[in-house]
Amino acid sequence: MKRSVACKSIVAAACAALFLTGCAGESPAAREVWQETAWQAAFEITREDEKTEPEQPQEVQLTNGTGTFRIAEGGEYLLSGSMEGQIIVDACEDELVHLYLAGVNVTSHQGPAILIEEASKVVMTLVSGTENALTDSPDYTGYEDTEGCLYCAADLTINGEGSLSVIGYHEDGIRSRDVVKVLGGRIDVQARGDGIRGNDGIAIKNSQIEIESEGSGIRSTRQGEGARGVIEIDGGTIQLIAGKNGIWSASDLHMQDCGCTINAVEEKTRIEGRNAIEEGCMN
């Protein structure tokens, strides 16, 4: 992906601060490391989360020009093509929406490139062999409560074997009000705010992720019963350059069998829960 001048400045600012601080590592503040032998998955991975082959999708060819493509009901949608504007999902609160991205390029000049306003869950499959890109702009007038280039007001799952590039010029790159699961594919995020933010938790499994952000790289914000706020990383590779914290978990952090490289101005990992399990991940 060709990087813009604006996004290069994000990296330069972060790296400059890292140089001045001697590449900040984990905070010396005490955090208890629990030596548990078993990996306990906090998030349930359903059959729908892992589904990557459509059955009877509605095929949608996005056309060049400015406008809005709106999805108003649940179902499977196979998307391809380019557009300037927005894809908006506004289904019923009990309906599942499955988006298959097969060479999608969306540039929004106001608000999120993909805005999911209502659904029970959204699954986004990156179709094998395809490159997909989402870009927003600094203008979020009227979208102050949905500050993410890919914003979801429900649970969001990303899977597949394709790639997704997200450039958030306003605030966050990928953001969900609930849980984010990334179960495959290559994800490249550049953001003014956080790279990937799931308010209620984040699960990453067997994915390749690169993030450059002025905020935190990967972040959850809420604590609660069960797995609320937990961040799990299981397999795959992650590279983070962050102007704040590399990984910031509002609850626990579980990492296993992954390659993780973090350069952060503040802390590599900031963990507000009790458990921090890192098994062969951190470089």
C-alpha positions as CSV (number, residue, x, y, z in Angstrom):
1,M,0.0,0.0,0.0
2,K,1.3,3.4,-0.9
3,R,1.6,5.5,2.3
4,S,0.4,9.1,2.3
5,V,2.5,12.0,3.5
6,A,0.1,12.5,6.4
7,C,0.5,8.9,7.5
8,K,4.2,9.0,7.2
9,S,4.1,11.9,9.7
10,I,2.4,9.6,12.2
11,V,5.3,7.2,12.0
12,A,7.9,9.9,12.2
13,A,6.3,11.5,15.3
14,A,6.1,8.1,17.0
15,C,9.6,7.1,16.1
16,A,11.0,10.5,17.2
17,A,9.4,10.1,20.5
18,L,10.7,6.5,20.8
19,F,14.2,7.7,20.1
20,L,14.0,10.3,22.8
21,T,12.6,7.8,25.4
22,G,15.0,5.0,24.5
23,C,12.2,2.9,23.0
24,A,9.9,2.7,26.0
25,G,9.2,-0.8,27.2
26,E,6.8,-2.2,29.7
27,S,6.1,0.1,32.7
28,P,8.0,-0.8,35.9
29,A,4.6,-0.5,37.6
30,A,3.8,-3.8,39.2
31,R,1.4,-6.1,37.4
32,E,0.9,-9.7,38.4
33,V,1.9,-12.4,35.9
34,W,-0.1,-15.5,36.3
35,Q,1.8,-18.7,35.5
36,E,-1.1,-20.7,34.2
37,T,-0.4,-23.7,31.9
38,A,-3.6,-23.9,30.0
39,W,-4.7,-21.4,27.4
40,Q,-8.2,-20.2,28.3
41,A,-10.1,-18.6,25.3
42,A,-12.2,-15.8,26.6
43,F,-14.3,-15.4,23.5
44,E,-16.6,-18.0,21.8
45,I,-15.8,-18.5,18.2
46,T,-19.0,-19.5,16.4
47,R,-19.4,-21.3,13.1
48,E,-20.6,-18.0,11.6
49,D,-17.5,-16.2,12.8
50,E,-15.4,-18.7,10.8
51,K,-17.6,-18.9,7.6
52,T,-15.7,-17.7,4.6
53,E,-17.7,-19.1,1.7
54,P,-21.0,-17.5,0.7
55,E,-24.1,-19.6,-0.1
56,Q,-26.5,-17.3,-1.9
57,P,-25.0,-13.8,-1.7
58,Q,-26.4,-10.6,-3.2
59,E,-23.7,-9.5,-5.6
60,V,-23.0,-5.7,-5.4
61,Q,-20.7,-3.9,-7.8
62,L,-19.8,-0.5,-6.4
63,T,-19.5,2.2,-9.0
64,N,-17.2,5.1,-9.4
65,G,-18.7,8.3,-8.1
66,T,-19.9,9.8,-4.9
67,G,-22.8,8.3,-2.9
68,T,-24.0,5.9,-0.3
69,F,-24.7,2.2,-0.5
70,R,-27.1,1.2,2.2
71,I,-27.8,-2.3,3.5
72,A,-31.1,-2.5,5.3
73,E,-31.5,-6.1,6.1
74,G,-29.6,-9.2,7.1
75,G,-28.0,-11.6,4.6
76,E,-24.9,-12.2,2.6
77,Y,-23.4,-9.5,0.4
78,L,-20.5,-10.0,-2.1
79,L,-19.0,-6.5,-2.7
80,S,-16.5,-5.4,-5.3
81,G,-15.5,-2.2,-7.0
82,S,-14.7,1.4,-5.9
83,M,-16.7,4.3,-4.7
84,E,-16.4,7.7,-3.0
85,G,-18.8,7.8,-0.2
86,Q,-20.0,5.3,2.4
87,I,-21.3,1.8,2.9
88,I,-23.9,1.9,5.7
89,V,-25.4,-1.1,7.4
90,D,-28.7,-0.5,9.1
91,A,-30.4,-3.8,9.6
92,C,-32.6,-5.0,12.5
93,E,-31.0,-5.6,15.8
94,D,-31.5,-9.4,15.5
95,E,-30.2,-9.8,12.0
96,L,-26.8,-11.0,11.0
97,V,-25.0,-9.3,8.1
98,H,-22.1,-11.0,6.3
99,L,-20.1,-8.8,4.0
100,Y,-17.7,-10.5,1.5
101,L,-15.1,-7.9,0.4
102,A,-13.7,-9.0,-3.0
103,G,-11.6,-6.0,-4.2
104,V,-13.4,-3.1,-2.5
105,N,-12.0,0.4,-2.3
106,V,-14.1,3.0,-0.4
107,T,-13.1,6.6,0.2
108,S,-15.3,8.7,2.5
109,H,-15.0,12.4,2.5
110,Q,-17.2,12.7,5.6
111,G,-17.6,10.2,8.4
112,P,-16.7,6.5,8.3
113,A,-16.0,4.6,5.1
114,I,-18.1,1.7,6.4
115,L,-20.6,2.6,9.1
116,I,-22.5,-0.3,10.8
117,E,-25.4,1.4,12.7
118,E,-27.5,-1.7,13.6
119,A,-27.3,-5.4,13.4
120,S,-26.9,-8.4,15.8
121,K,-23.4,-9.0,14.4
122,V,-21.4,-8.2,11.3
123,V,-19.0,-10.7,9.8
124,M,-16.6,-9.3,7.2
125,T,-14.7,-11.8,5.0
126,L,-11.7,-10.7,3.1
127,V,-12.0,-12.9,0.0
128,S,-8.8,-14.9,-0.8
129,G,-6.5,-13.2,-3.3
130,T,-8.2,-9.8,-3.1
131,E,-7.0,-6.4,-1.8
132,N,-9.4,-4.1,-0.1
133,A,-9.0,-0.5,1.2
134,L,-11.0,1.9,3.4
135,T,-10.1,5.5,3.8
136,D,-11.8,8.4,5.6
137,S,-11.1,12.1,6.0
138,P,-10.6,14.5,8.9
139,D,-14.3,15.7,8.5
140,Y,-16.6,13.9,10.9
141,T,-19.3,16.6,11.1
142,G,-22.5,14.8,12.1
143,Y,-20.5,11.6,12.9
144,E,-19.0,12.6,16.2
145,D,-20.2,9.4,17.9
146,T,-18.9,7.0,15.3
147,E,-15.2,8.0,15.1
148,G,-13.6,5.1,13.2
149,C,-12.9,4.6,9.5
150,L,-14.5,1.2,9.9
151,Y,-17.1,1.7,12.7
152,C,-19.4,-1.0,14.1
153,A,-22.1,-0.5,16.7
154,A,-22.4,-4.3,17.1
155,D,-20.0,-7.2,17.4
156,L,-17.6,-7.3,14.4
157,T,-15.7,-10.3,13.1
158,I,-13.1,-10.1,10.3
159,N,-11.9,-13.3,8.7
160,G,-10.7,-14.7,5.3
161,E,-7.4,-14.8,3.5
162,G,-7.4,-11.5,1.6
163,S,-6.0,-8.2,2.8
164,L,-7.5,-5.0,4.2
165,S,-5.9,-1.6,4.4
166,V,-7.5,1.0,6.7
167,I,-6.5,4.7,6.9
168,G,-8.2,6.7,9.6
169,Y,-7.4,10.4,9.1
170,H,-9.8,11.5,11.8
171,E,-9.6,9.1,14.8
172,D,-9.6,5.3,15.0
173,G,-8.9,2.8,12.2
174,I,-11.2,-0.1,13.1
175,R,-13.6,0.4,16.0
176,S,-16.5,-1.5,17.5
177,R,-18.7,-0.5,20.3
178,D,-18.8,-4.1,21.4
179,V,-16.3,-6.9,20.5
180,V,-13.8,-7.2,17.6
181,K,-12.6,-10.6,16.4
182,V,-9.9,-10.8,13.7
183,L,-9.7,-14.5,12.7
184,G,-7.5,-14.3,9.5
185,G,-6.2,-12.1,6.7
186,R,-3.7,-9.4,6.5
187,I,-4.7,-6.1,8.2
188,D,-2.8,-2.8,7.7
189,V,-4.0,0.1,9.8
190,Q,-2.8,3.7,10.0
191,A,-4.8,5.9,12.3
192,R,-4.8,9.3,14.1
193,G,-6.3,7.6,17.1
194,D,-6.2,3.9,18.0
195,G,-5.5,1.3,15.4
196,I,-8.0,-1.4,16.4
197,R,-10.4,-0.7,19.3
198,G,-13.0,-3.0,20.6
199,N,-14.7,-1.4,23.6
200,D,-15.8,-4.8,25.1
201,G,-12.8,-6.8,24.0
202,I,-10.6,-8.0,21.2
203,A,-9.8,-11.5,20.0
204,I,-7.1,-11.9,17.3
205,K,-6.2,-15.4,15.9
206,N,-3.8,-16.4,13.2
207,S,-3.7,-13.0,11.5
208,Q,-1.1,-10.7,10.1
209,I,-1.5,-7.2,11.5
210,E,0.5,-4.0,11.1
211,I,-0.6,-0.9,12.9
212,E,0.9,2.7,12.9
213,S,-1.2,4.9,15.2
214,E,-0.9,8.1,17.1
215,G,-3.0,6.6,19.9
216,S,-2.8,3.0,21.1
217,G,-2.2,0.2,18.7
218,I,-4.8,-2.3,20.0
219,R,-7.2,-1.2,22.8
220,S,-10.2,-2.2,24.8
221,T,-11.9,0.3,27.1
222,R,-14.5,-1.5,29.3
223,Q,-14.3,-3.9,32.2
224,G,-17.1,-6.2,33.3
225,E,-18.2,-9.8,34.0
226,G,-17.0,-12.6,31.9
227,A,-14.6,-11.6,29.2
228,R,-15.5,-8.0,28.9
229,G,-12.5,-5.9,28.1
230,V,-10.1,-8.9,27.6
231,I,-7.6,-8.9,24.7
232,E,-6.6,-12.2,23.3
233,I,-3.9,-12.8,20.7
234,D,-3.4,-16.4,19.6
235,G,-1.0,-17.1,16.7
236,G,-0.1,-14.9,13.8
237,T,2.2,-11.9,13.7
238,I,1.6,-8.3,14.9
239,Q,3.7,-5.2,14.4
240,L,2.8,-2.1,16.3
241,I,4.1,1.5,16.2
242,A,2.1,3.5,18.7
243,G,2.2,7.1,19.9
244,K,0.7,5.9,23.2
245,N,0.4,2.3,24.3
246,G,1.1,-0.7,22.1
247,I,-1.6,-2.8,23.6
248,W,-3.9,-1.3,26.2
249,S,-6.3,-3.7,27.8
250,A,-9.1,-2.5,30.2
251,S,-9.1,-6.1,31.6
252,D,-6.8,-9.0,31.0
253,L,-4.3,-9.7,28.3
254,H,-3.7,-13.2,27.0
255,M,-1.0,-13.9,24.3
256,Q,0.1,-17.2,22.9
257,D,2.2,-18.6,20.0
258,C,2.4,-15.3,18.2
259,G,5.1,-13.0,16.9
260,C,4.6,-9.5,18.4
261,T,6.9,-6.5,17.8
262,I,5.9,-3.3,19.6
263,N,7.4,0.2,19.6
264,A,5.5,2.5,21.8
265,V,6.0,6.0,23.2
266,E,4.4,5.1,26.6
267,E,4.1,1.4,27.4
268,K,4.3,-1.7,25.3
269,T,1.5,-3.3,27.2
270,R,-0.8,-1.5,29.6
271,I,-3.0,-4.0,31.5
272,E,-5.7,-2.9,33.9
273,G,-6.9,-6.4,34.8
274,R,-5.2,-9.0,37.0
275,N,-4.0,-11.5,34.4
276,A,-1.2,-11.0,31.9
277,I,-0.3,-14.3,30.2
278,E,2.4,-14.0,27.5
279,E,3.7,-17.3,26.1
280,G,6.3,-16.9,23.4
281,C,5.0,-13.8,21.8
282,M,6.8,-10.6,22.7
283,N,9.9,-9.5,20.8
